[in-house]
Amino acid sequence: MTSKHPLLNKNLVLLIVCQGLFLTNNVTFIAINGLVGLSLTPVAWMATLPVMGYVVGGAFSTSIVAKTQNYFGRKISFQLGLLVAVFSALLCAYAASTKNFWLLVVGTFIAGYYSANGQLYRFAAAELTELSQRDKAVSWVLAGGILGAVVGPNLASWTKNLFDTAFLGAYLSLSIAALIGIAVMQCIHFPAEFKTKHALGAGRDLKTILRQPVFLVAVIGASLGYGVMNLLMAATPLAMQICGLPFSDTALVLQWHVIGMFAPGFFTGSLIQRFGTLKIMGVGVLLNCICIGIALTGTDLHQFLFALFLLGVGWNFLFTGSTSLAMTAYKPEERDKAQAAINFFVFGTMAFTSFGSGALITTQGWNLLNLGSILPVFITGAALLWLSAHRKKNNPLHQ
């Protein structure tokens, strides 16, 4: 690392590339698994089980990933995740070619291990630059998701009809992307001092860490922010279809939603440093409220477009802020257990909303789905106000 370029050093740039490859996998899976599932199952409501399997697999893998991170260190653990990505993509390809629905669910469940690893890239980013640049590093690595936003949907489109089986080429392409990720990860040097040599029981126990106001609010912001985003995003294609809008409009809306999720990463870290974490997270809550308000005004293309774009930006502010907040609440020897805990809550919330979005939109409608989203947004805002009041009470000079 040089003093001239304290932020964008070689290691951080390569990790940004790995984040882009991870989001390519993530976005492509979300784009095609439901469609492949629908083609393989005779029961329509089961079509999204492969999508849910990916999320549940991630939740199940958080503790396993924490142990591999603790035992092997960042690089080897991340490369194990990428090896699993290669295997799971090939397994999904085989399931699609043999028209085996349950094998597809198993493949996406196994892929969740890679997802649980990829969710830790943002934490690792803070270890690859100077302490004063930590927030920016996290933000820039999340911005690497732009690569996935561009490549993922196009990859699915370009490779859809390469073989007789629809999307077989997409799964095979994801295995190649994971192999590229292994090569890139091999070139990253993670500082030795961040390799945890303690047992997972070292430091404070998890209950003590969770009881900290800062960590509790970080968990609420990350999990509920992700939950609201996932609930509305997953339901949008169904809602637009019900409203009679063509798939080309749906693709446009989802493209700008994903851009909203990751493009702010280029400056979110700077905003956090200038205005403070809680204020930026508060803006994220406000954007979620505006998103819901726009969605409730109607179901024309421009209403879906603006609502989903703001939803993406709001998610970015909440998720980046929650990550920065969480990193202030644990010691180095507590890193793995704390990060596993926050990711478990994120995956758990996503699993619930992945299942709930389809059921709600088909039985209750778009308006009621949005009205139901107000509660988690309100809880997140109340948690931020509570933490702000707690800080002022304990430290009147705290900004």
Secondary structure, 3 states (H helix, E strand, C coil): CCCCCCCCCHHHHHHHHHHHHHHHHHHHHHHHHHHHHHHHCCCHHHCCHHHHHHHHHHHHHHHHHHHHHHHHCHHHHHHHHHHHHHHHHHHHHHHHHHCCHHHHHHHHHHHHHHHHHHCCHHHHHCCCCCHHHHHHHHHHHHHCHHHHHHHHHHHHHHHCCCCCCCCHHHHHHHHHHHHHHHHHHHCCCCCHHHCCCCCCCCCCCHHHHHCCHHHHHHHHHHHHHHHHHHHHHHHHHHHHHHCCCCHHHHHHHHHHHHHHHHHHHHCHHHHHHHHCHHHHHHHHHHHHHHHHHHHCCCCCHHHHHHHHHHHHHHHHHHHHHHHHHHCCCCCHHHHHHHHHHHHHHHHHHHHHHHHHHHHHHHHCCHHHHHHHHHHHHHHHHHHHHHHHHHHHHHCCCCC
